[in-house]
Amino acid sequence: MDKVRSEHPCKKIEVWFQDEARFGQQGTIARVWALKGSRPRAVRQTKYEWLYVIGSVCPQTGQSIGLLSPYINTDVMNVYLRQFNRELSEGIHAVLVWDQAGFHKSNGLNIPDNITIIPLPTYSPELNPVENLWHYFRNHYWANRAYADYDDLLMSATDAWQKAALDPEIIKSVCRASYAERNN
């Protein structure tokens, strides 16, 4: 962080975490409240429509930036990085922490000047607080449901994003990363 601050002395530095989640018709089965001794039914589809929810969060400010896509590759990540760059406030330099997926390490990736990428160690999703947001979505919005088609998935993903990811208090709570907080 000190290196990033020294390279961008006139900018405010914000730490953001980025990840992707595949969301589809084979959904999640979650626990539900039921009468003791009863066996509540749960929906489990066997269809194969899905989409990707690509998101970044800044746990300290509670901001989030997201994109929905039918697939994910380097071109989609470039679109996402352009959108992320446009949505950053003026005077901000973002440190974007993400995993080492193939499309994150591609030579075709175009990283804007006001973004510094820091890769997480391999096989360490527990270090990425966005993973908690995906768990939150699956438990509160996407569990125990059936989806008719891709448009239904899109509506549900959009609804979850608008209700949870656009609420700064939920992001601050669900995505808190004490190891990334600055002590002034």
C-alpha contacts under 8 A as a table, 3 or more apart, distances in Angstrom:
res1	aa1	res2	aa2	distance
1	M	4	V	5.10
1	M	5	R	6.17
2	D	5	R	5.04
2	D	6	S	6.12
3	K	6	S	5.15
3	K	7	E	6.19
4	V	7	E	5.10
4	V	8	H	6.20
4	V	116	T	7.68
5	R	8	H	5.16
5	R	9	P	5.63
5	R	11	K	7.90
5	R	13	I	6.95
6	S	9	P	5.44
8	H	11	K	5.58
8	H	93	H	7.44
10	C	91	G	7.67
11	K	91	G	5.17
11	K	92	I	5.42
11	K	93	H	5.90
12	K	91	G	6.21
12	K	92	I	4.88
12	K	93	H	6.02
13	I	92	I	5.93
13	I	93	H	4.98
13	I	94	A	5.83
13	I	95	V	7.05
14	E	58	C	7.20
14	E	92	I	6.90
14	E	93	H	6.40
14	E	94	A	4.97
14	E	95	V	6.09
15	V	58	C	6.05
15	V	94	A	5.92
15	V	95	V	4.81
15	V	96	L	6.21
15	V	97	V	7.46
15	V	180	A	7.61
16	W	56	S	6.24
16	W	57	V	5.37
16	W	58	C	4.46
16	W	59	P	7.32
16	W	94	A	6.58
16	W	95	V	5.94
16	W	96	L	4.84
16	W	97	V	6.14
17	F	56	S	5.25
17	F	57	V	5.39
17	F	58	C	6.50
17	F	96	L	5.63
17	F	97	V	4.75
17	F	98	W	6.03
17	F	128	N	6.53
17	F	129	P	6.93
17	F	130	V	6.39
18	Q	54	I	7.55
18	Q	55	G	5.62
18	Q	56	S	4.10
18	Q	57	V	6.63
18	Q	96	L	6.71
18	Q	97	V	6.13
18	Q	98	W	5.12
18	Q	99	D	7.95
18	Q	128	N	7.73
18	Q	130	V	6.50
19	D	54	I	6.04
19	D	55	G	5.75
19	D	56	S	6.56
19	D	98	W	6.27
19	D	99	D	7.22
19	D	128	N	7.83
19	D	130	V	6.22
19	D	131	E	7.31
20	E	52	Y	6.48
20	E	53	V	5.55
20	E	54	I	4.35
20	E	55	G	6.26
21	A	52	Y	5.58
21	A	53	V	5.19
21	A	54	I	6.55
21	A	134	W	6.71
22	R	50	W	6.70
22	R	51	L	5.81
22	R	52	Y	4.54
22	R	53	V	6.36
23	F	27	G	6.99
23	F	50	W	5.44
23	F	51	L	5.48
23	F	52	Y	6.04
23	F	53	V	7.12
23	F	153	L	7.68
23	F	157	A	7.88
24	G	27	G	5.69
24	G	48	Y	7.06
24	G	49	E	5.66
24	G	50	W	3.80
24	G	51	L	6.24
24	G	153	L	6.66
25	Q	45	Q	5.89
25	Q	46	T	7.00
25	Q	47	K	5.75
25	Q	48	Y	6.04
25	Q	49	E	5.71
25	Q	50	W	6.30
25	Q	146	A	6.64
25	Q	147	Y	5.78
25	Q	149	D	7.96
25	Q	153	L	7.54
26	Q	44	R	6.43
26	Q	45	Q	5.08
26	Q	46	T	5.70
26	Q	47	K	6.43
26	Q	48	Y	6.88
27	G	44	R	6.94
27	G	45	Q	7.19
27	G	138	R	7.99
27	G	142	W	6.77
27	G	143	A	6.30
27	G	144	N	7.29
27	G	145	R	7.22
27	G	146	A	7.82
28	T	44	R	7.74
28	T	138	R	6.38
28	T	139	N	7.81
28	T	142	W	6.77
28	T	143	A	4.70
28	T	144	N	6.27
29	I	42	A	6.73
29	I	43	V	7.39
29	I	44	R	7.21
29	I	143	A	5.35
29	I	144	N	5.16
30	A	139	N	6.25
30	A	143	A	5.72
30	A	144	N	6.45
32	V	40	P	7.84
34	A	38	S	6.59
34	A	39	R	7.62
34	A	40	P	6.62
35	L	38	S	5.52
42	A	144	N	5.49
42	A	145	R	7.89
43	V	144	N	5.16
43	V	145	R	5.76
43	V	146	A	6.32
44	R	144	N	7.10
44	R	145	R	7.53
44	R	146	A	7.14
45	Q	146	A	6.36
49	E	149	D	6.73
49	E	150	Y	5.99
50	W	70	P	6.98
50	W	150	Y	6.69
50	W	153	L	7.14
51	L	68	L	6.96
51	L	69	S	5.79
51	L	70	P	4.51
51	L	71	Y	6.44
51	L	150	Y	7.65
51	L	153	L	7.41
51	L	154	L	7.50
52	Y	68	L	5.70
52	Y	69	S	5.18
52	Y	70	P	6.00
52	Y	71	Y	6.24
52	Y	72	I	6.97
53	V	66	G	7.10
53	V	67	L	6.07
53	V	68	L	4.80
53	V	69	S	6.68
53	V	157	A	7.49
54	I	66	G	5.50
54	I	67	L	5.13
54	I	68	L	6.15
54	I	69	S	7.71
54	I	80	Y	7.88
55	G	64	S	7.01
55	G	65	I	5.66
55	G	66	G	4.20
55	G	67	L	6.41
55	G	130	V	7.62
56	S	64	S	5.54
56	S	65	I	5.29
56	S	66	G	6.37
56	S	130	V	7.10
57	V	62	G	6.95
57	V	63	Q	5.78
57	V	64	S	4.34
57	V	65	I	6.57
57	V	130	V	6.77
57	V	171	I	7.21
57	V	175	C	7.60
58	C	61	T	5.68
58	C	62	G	5.61
58	C	63	Q	5.37
58	C	64	S	6.38
58	C	171	I	7.86
58	C	172	K	7.98
59	P	62	G	5.06
59	P	63	Q	7.15
59	P	171	I	6.08
59	P	172	K	4.84
59	P	173	S	7.86
59	P	175	C	5.60
59	P	176	R	5.34
59	P	177	A	6.90
60	Q	172	K	6.29
60	Q	176	R	7.47
60	Q	181	E	7.18
61	T	168	P	7.08
61	T	172	K	7.09
62	G	167	D	7.36
62	G	168	P	3.93
62	G	169	E	6.25
62	G	170	I	7.50
62	G	171	I	4.97
62	G	172	K	4.91
63	Q	165	A	7.89
63	Q	166	L	7.14
63	Q	168	P	5.82
63	Q	171	I	7.13
64	S	165	A	6.13
64	S	166	L	6.52
64	S	168	P	7.98
64	S	171	I	7.64
65	I	84	F	6.48
65	I	87	E	7.49
66	G	80	Y	7.95
66	G	161	W	7.98
67	L	80	Y	6.72
68	L	154	L	7.75
68	L	157	A	7.96
69	S	72	I	6.83
69	S	76	V	7.68
71	Y	76	V	7.80
72	I	75	D	7.87
72	I	76	V	5.72
72	I	77	M	7.24
73	N	76	V	5.39
73	N	77	M	6.31
73	N	103	F	5.50
74	T	77	M	5.00
74	T	78	N	6.19
74	T	103	F	4.76
74	T	104	H	7.24
74	T	106	S	6.71
74	T	108	G	6.69
74	T	109	L	6.20
75	D	78	N	5.07
75	D	79	V	6.40
75	D	109	L	7.72
76	V	79	V	5.06
76	V	80	Y	6.16
77	M	80	Y	4.85
77	M	81	L	6.04
77	M	103	F	7.17
77	M	104	H	7.61
77	M	109	L	7.37
78	N	81	L	5.06
78	N	82	R	6.24
78	N	109	L	6.05
78	N	110	N	5.97
78	N	111	I	7.66
79	V	82	R	5.24
79	V	83	Q	6.29
80	Y	83	Q	5.07
80	Y	84	F	5.99
81	L	84	F	4.91
81	L	85	N	5.98
81	L	110	N	7.72
81	L	111	I	6.77
81	L	112	P	7.33
82	R	85	N	5.09
82	R	86	R	6.25
82	R	112	P	7.35
83	Q	86	R	5.10
83	Q	87	E	6.25
84	F	87	E	5.24
84	F	88	L	6.37
85	N	88	L	5.45
85	N	112	P	6.85
85	N	114	N	7.47
85	N	115	I	7.63
88	L	92	I	6.61
88	L	94	A	7.96
89	S	92	I	5.81
92	I	114	N	7.30
93	H	114	N	4.84
93	H	115	I	5.83
93	H	116	T	7.68
94	A	114	N	6.33
94	A	115	I	4.81
94	A	116	T	6.26
95	V	115	I	5.84
95	V	116	T	4.78
95	V	117	I	5.92
95	V	118	I	6.93
96	L	115	I	6.66
96	L	116	T	6.00
96	L	117	I	4.90
96	L	118	I	6.08
97	V	117	I	5.97
97	V	118	I	4.78
97	V	119	P	5.68
97	V	120	L	6.58
97	V	128	N	7.88
98	W	104	H	7.88
98	W	117	I	7.47
98	W	118	I	6.59
98	W	119	P	5.17
98	W	120	L	5.77
98	W	128	N	7.35
99	D	104	H	7.42
99	D	119	P	5.49
99	D	120	L	4.98
99	D	121	P	7.19
99	D	122	T	6.96
99	D	124	S	7.97
99	D	125	P	7.60
100	Q	104	H	5.91
100	Q	105	K	6.49
100	Q	119	P	6.10
100	Q	120	L	6.75
100	Q	121	P	7.59
100	Q	122	T	6.38
101	A	104	H	5.22
101	A	105	K	6.73
102	G	105	K	5.34
102	G	106	S	6.23
103	F	106	S	5.16
103	F	109	L	7.66
104	H	109	L	7.26
105	K	109	L	7.43
106	S	109	L	5.58
111	I	115	I	6.70
111	I	116	T	7.95
112	P	115	I	5.68
113	D	116	T	7.67
120	L	124	S	6.96
120	L	127	L	7.46
120	L	128	N	7.89
121	P	124	S	5.94
124	S	127	L	5.82
124	S	128	N	7.64
125	P	128	N	5.36
125	P	131	E	6.88
126	E	129	P	7.19
126	E	131	E	7.35
128	N	131	E	5.90
128	N	132	N	7.99
129	P	132	N	5.42
129	P	133	L	7.19
129	P	174	V	7.76
129	P	175	C	4.74
129	P	176	R	6.66
129	P	177	A	6.29
130	V	133	L	5.05
130	V	134	W	6.66
130	V	175	C	6.03
131	E	134	W	5.19
131	E	135	H	6.48
132	N	135	H	5.03
132	N	136	Y	6.14
132	N	174	V	6.13
132	N	175	C	6.05
133	L	136	Y	4.89
133	L	137	F	6.17
133	L	165	A	7.96
133	L	171	I	7.66
133	L	174	V	6.27
133	L	175	C	6.47
134	W	137	F	5.08
134	W	138	R	6.14
135	H	138	R	5.10
135	H	139	N	6.11
136	Y	139	N	5.25
136	Y	140	H	5.88
136	Y	141	Y	7.86
136	Y	174	V	7.56
137	F	140	H	5.33
137	F	141	Y	5.20
137	F	142	W	6.08
137	F	160	A	6.50
137	F	164	A	7.92
138	R	141	Y	5.80
138	R	142	W	4.62
138	R	143	A	5.40
139	N	142	W	6.45
139	N	143	A	5.60
140	H	143	A	6.86
141	Y	156	S	7.67
141	Y	160	A	6.04
142	W	145	R	6.44
142	W	156	S	7.42
147	Y	150	Y	7.79
147	Y	152	D	5.66
147	Y	153	L	6.11
148	A	151	D	7.93
148	A	152	D	5.94
148	A	153	L	7.88
149	D	152	D	5.32
149	D	153	L	6.51
150	Y	153	L	5.03
150	Y	154	L	6.14
151	D	154	L	4.93
151	D	155	M	6.18
152	D	155	M	5.13
152	D	156	S	6.23
153	L	156	S	5.13
153	L	157	A	6.07
154	L	157	A	5.20
154	L	158	T	6.04
155	M	158	T	5.15
155	M	159	D	6.03
156	S	159	D	5.03
156	S	160	A	6.16
157	A	160	A	5.21
157	A	161	W	6.14
158	T	161	W	5.11
158	T	162	Q	6.10
159	D	162	Q	5.22
159	D	163	K	6.11
160	A	163	K	5.24
160	A	164	A	5.88
160	A	165	A	7.41
161	W	164	A	5.45
161	W	165	A	4.86
161	W	166	L	6.56
162	Q	165	A	5.99
162	Q	166	L	5.33
162	Q	167	D	7.80
163	K	166	L	6.29
163	K	167	D	6.74
164	A	167	D	5.37
164	A	170	I	6.26
164	A	171	I	7.49
165	A	168	P	7.22
165	A	170	I	7.04
165	A	171	I	6.21
166	L	171	I	7.90
167	D	170	I	5.48
167	D	171	I	6.51
168	P	171	I	5.09
168	P	172	K	6.04
169	E	172	K	5.07
169	E	173	S	6.10
170	I	173	S	5.11
170	I	174	V	5.77
170	I	175	C	7.91
171	I	174	V	5.30
171	I	175	C	5.35
171	I	176	R	7.42
172	K	175	C	5.65
172	K	176	R	5.43
173	S	176	R	5.51
177	A	180	A	5.51
177	A	181	E	6.68
178	S	181	E	5.27
